[in-house]
Amino acid sequence: MLEQKERTYEKTVLIGVINSRQNEQKVTEYLDELEFLTQTAGGEVLKRFVQRVEKPNAKTYIGSGKMEGVQEFVKEHEIGSVIFDDELSPAQQNTIEKLLKCKILDRTGLILDIFAQRAQTSYARTQVELAQYEYLLPRLTGLWTHLERQRGGIGMRGPGETEIETDRRIVRDRIALLKKKLLKIDRQMGVQRGNRGALVRVALVGYTNVGKSTLMNVVSKSQVFAENKLFATLDTTVRKVVLGNLPFLLSDTVGFIRKLPTQLVESFKSTLDEVREADLLLHVVDISHPNFEEHIASVNKILEEIGCMDKRSITVFNKIDQYHPEPLDEDDLITEREARHFTLEEWQKTWFSRLGNRALFISATEKENLEVFRKRVYKEVRDIHITRFPYNNFLYPENLDEYGSEELS
């Protein structure tokens, strides 16, 4: 029997900057998320470099002194990739690559790499490929270093530029081809959505890794791929769910993230049609995450971009079994009581109270409060259905209890 090879992780370094837009605490949060992204992509983070700069260096993003420190560390530890938390310009990426002599990625490039790994269907792969080419197009110059005119003289003029222009034309043609392919698939998927009839459509939305797929599996009793990694789900999955005798369609969509690359928002807008066409949104939030409020804001921003902020929605606070408020050190008189010290009951008295009955608190893995969740979703779906088909009013009781309790398995 052949021995299974151990997975090798690529050595990486992370780089972030502190400025007026992001303080030290914020940068730490972003780099924590960037490290999780790096691990998801198959990297091992050996060190983080952070510099306080008001304005990024036009050539190297960080200052020359800090860059020398990065150079020494990269050479000493044989680092494979250096990853920047913010998007680099093509010129910066090219210059830094020459200095450090290793792969240079920014957050956008890293997310695109993860998406490329995770894409399973032809549709997802086409969307990711389109995003990759659009990201690559302005960066082609740096890929043709072997054709650069480093010396003058006879025979050393022209080929580099000609090769770059040829390659740009190939990439532009490929982008046009992929867009046509996506339009064709979009039309096919539009027909499929139209063939689903008049069933009420419910879509799960939220930040990446908040438990949408797990909740989908529990509610629909299906086996959608779920894993404790970022962007475990790229393809939209639709399942028919029946509560009582009321059927509806439940969709699991791609997770969102802060600083989501523009290329991905554009290329995945077709996937987000499931969100656009939904009658009800279930905004799933990982309440155990220390920055869940920022996650909510990020998701709302993208929902606004695709014109879905005014849709009927319920905020589902998931992973209540993992929520543990930080204890307040009573001996430390300087420490002020902050949100991280709130209990779940105290949270519900803050801005949560404004959500009223538009908020639910559950644990999908431990199946806590799922009966309350089922009843609430049933009521919302019934209201939408009865508004659409008033003559079906007698078919569906107002309360799910009238069907008798049915535990989720």
QUICORTA-V315946 format. One record per helix or strand of 3 or more residues. SS is the DSSP state (A for helix, B for strand). FROM is the first residue (numbers start at 1). TO is the last residue. Records with the same first field share a line. If there is no record, write none. Layout:
SS->FROM-TO  FROM-TO
This chain:
B->10-18  43-52  81-84  103-106  200-207  237-243  246-252  280-286  313-318  359-361
A->24-41  64-77  90-100  107-118  122-137  140-147  159-194  212-220  262-267  273-276  292-305  320-322  339-341  344-347  351-358  370-388  390-395  400-403
